[in-house]
Every structure is written in structure tokens, then in C-alpha cells.
């Protein structure tokens, strides 16, 4: 978990992201759909990766 904290939030364009734990076999998990309605990063409950919605103005 300490290494996951060092990873910056992953910027995505959509409102919903599907996390499968990255390409690292140690982080693979069932698919988790995460809603990015908040202005703060959302965290995957399985692997701890953070996602944030990138707004285009």
C-alpha cells in the first residue's frame, strides 16, 4: 500500500472509470466501476489506485 500512495491520481476524461488493478499481476482484481462526481480523487476499494476526472474547459 505504501507504493500505491506514491502513485499520483490517474486522470480520466469520463465520469466513470473501470479499474481492474493496472497491468501488475499483484494488483489484479474483479472489475470495479468508480463514479468520479467529486472534485477529489476517488479510490478503488480493491487496489487503492486513485482516479480523478480531468475537466476540459
C-alpha positions in Angstrom: 0.0 0.0 0.0 2.9 2.4 0.6 3.8 2.2 -3.1 0.3 2.9 -4.2 0.2 6.1 -2.1 3.2 7.3 -4.2 1.3 6.9 -7.5 -0.4 10.2 -8.5 -4.1 10.2 -9.3 -4.8 8.8 -12.8 -6.6 11.5 -14.9 -9.6 10.2 -17.0 -12.0 12.1 -19.2 -15.2 10.3 -18.4 -17.4 10.3 -15.3 -17.0 6.6 -14.7 -13.8 4.5 -14.7 -13.4 0.8 -14.7 -10.5 -0.4 -12.5 -9.0 -3.8 -12.9 -5.9 -3.2 -10.9 -3.5 -1.9 -13.5 -1.2 -4.3 -15.5 0.6 -5.5 -12.4 -0.5 -9.2 -11.7 -0.2 -8.4 -8.0 -2.9 -5.7 -8.2 -5.4 -7.6 -10.5 -8.9 -7.8 -9.0 -12.5 -8.0 -10.1 -13.6 -5.1 -12.2 -14.7 -2.1 -10.1 -16.7 0.7 -11.7 -15.9 4.0 -9.9 -18.0 7.2 -10.3 -16.0 10.4 -10.4 -18.6 13.0 -9.5 -16.5 14.5 -6.7 -13.7 17.1 -7.3 -11.3 15.0 -5.2 -9.7 11.7 -6.3 -11.8 8.5 -6.0 -10.0 5.4 -4.7 -10.5 1.8 -5.8 -11.6 -0.3 -2.9 -9.6 -3.3 -4.1 -6.1 -1.9 -5.1 -6.1 1.6 -3.8 -5.4 3.3 -7.1 -6.8 6.9 -7.3 -8.7 8.4 -10.2 -9.7 12.0 -10.9 -11.8 13.4 -13.7 -9.9 15.7 -16.0 -12.1 18.7 -16.9 -11.6 20.3 -20.3 -12.5 24.0 -20.4 
